[in-house]
Amino acid sequence: MRLRTQCELHFEITVPTAFILMLRPRSGAHQWVAREEYEITPRVPVFEFTDGYGNLCQRLVAPPGQFSVHTVAEVITSDGVDRAPDAPFVDVQLLPDGVLNFLLPSRYCESDHFNEMAASITAGYWLGYDQVAAIETWLRQTYEYVPGSTGDTLSAIDVNARTIGICRDFAHLGIALCRALSIPARMVVGYLHGLQPMDLHAWFEAYVGGRWYTFDATQAELTGGYVALGYGRDAADVAVFNQFGPASFATHQSVNVERLPD
């Protein structure tokens, strides 16, 4: 499917403030960026770099006053999400070097605390994809997805003590449970066509059967329409903006995803 994604952020800046943005989708195996617009007001020098996870990031210093970022991208992405029941577990010694980092505990995914819980949830399932699918189902049945229900970023331990959560919370706990089983897992932030209410979205991927697969416990059915902006160990790696200095929260944020004629 062909999608048009739009994101607009507005800030009130009090002093010159350094920003790192992550708002450009990259072309890859599951999406192709056909057209892009990126407008920053007022215009300031912008320097782009690729971070350690391959994400396209932009560095700039926002001047005092009104500051805004407006992005539009037309992206060709899959009509569905690949599923692979019985895809096998990959022994750690056979994993690609670049995947190993996604086995380790991280700031918001304390996987070393979830060994027994992960083993209990996946007992009796074939090692690999079926274990991750069992975790996805367990999350969906155990927690209620309520957009806007949590403000501060919660770790997997915090999420496990609650009964409701947002997409980021579901991803953190899912990642921690996968890593507890020695299955590499990473967080993805981006857009989802048809998401209600519309906003930026987060989900997770697990590495089984020799590749990454998408999992999203917030959705009753995965039907495609995902556009990734960033990949990382957890939310600390995939913020769409980081600012350094006095706190400058977005005074306005709007997100839209529209399907275009193929």
Disulfide bonds with the S-S distance in Angstrom:
none
